[in-house]
Amino acid sequence: MPRLREITKAEGDPILERVFGEEREMFGDILNPTKLAAHCPPILAALKGLYASFYESGRIPPALHALVNARVAAINGCPF
């Protein structure tokens, strides 16, 4: 059982509305890490910016991003 409840409704917060909308459009639902980080929307926005910077920098090939994500998921026992 998780220690933090997952947040799945934006409840009028513009940051959550934007992030939740983007994830629902891209993945069909909100990802679990986002549901937890949503407790503090400014931190969630900063995290999303940090993750995006890895892709936008172009310093790591896109194929390697996919391999890293798959490996981290496997290590954590996540089928995603």
N, C-alpha and C positions, 0 to 999 in steps of 0.2 A: 504494500500500500504506500503510495507516495506521501511524503511529508508535506508537500505544498499542493494545494488544489490547483488544478489546471484552469486557466482562464480561456474561455472560448467565445466570449461576447465582448465586443468593443465598448459597449455601454457609453457611446458618445465620445470616446477618446479618439481624436483625429489620427494619432500615430497608430493605435491599434486597428482602427478602421482601414488604414492604408496597408499595413503589414498583413493583416488577416486577409484582406481582399486579394493581395498579390499572391499569397500562399495558396489560397483556395483556387485561384485561377491557374496557378502553375502546377500544384500537386493534387488538387481536388479536395483538400482539407488543410487544416492548420497542423504544422509539425509539432511534435511534443516539446522540443526545446523552446519553441516560440510560446507555447501555452504557459510554460513556467516563467520565462523571462518577461512575460506580459505583466507580471506584478509591478514592474517598474518600466513603463513605456519609454522614457528617455534612454535607459540602459539598453532596452531591446533595440531601439533605433541605432544606437552606437554599435552594438554587436553586429547588426545587419550591415552597417557600413564597413566594419572591419572585415567581415567575411567577403563582402563584395570587392574590397580592395585587393584581395589575393587574386581574384579573377581578372580584375581590370588592369592590374600592373603588367600583365603579360610576361612576367618573369618565370612563371611555371607553366609548362605546356598544358592545355586543357585535358589531354588524355591522362596526364599524371594526376590532375585533380580528381578525376573519376576513380583512378586506382587507389588514391589515398582515402577517398570517401568510402570505397568498398572495403578496404582493409580495416579502417577504423570501425566500421559497422560490424565486420566479422569479429574483431577483437572484443567488441562489446556485446556480441550475441544478438545483434539487431539485423533482422532480415531486410531492412530498407536499403 
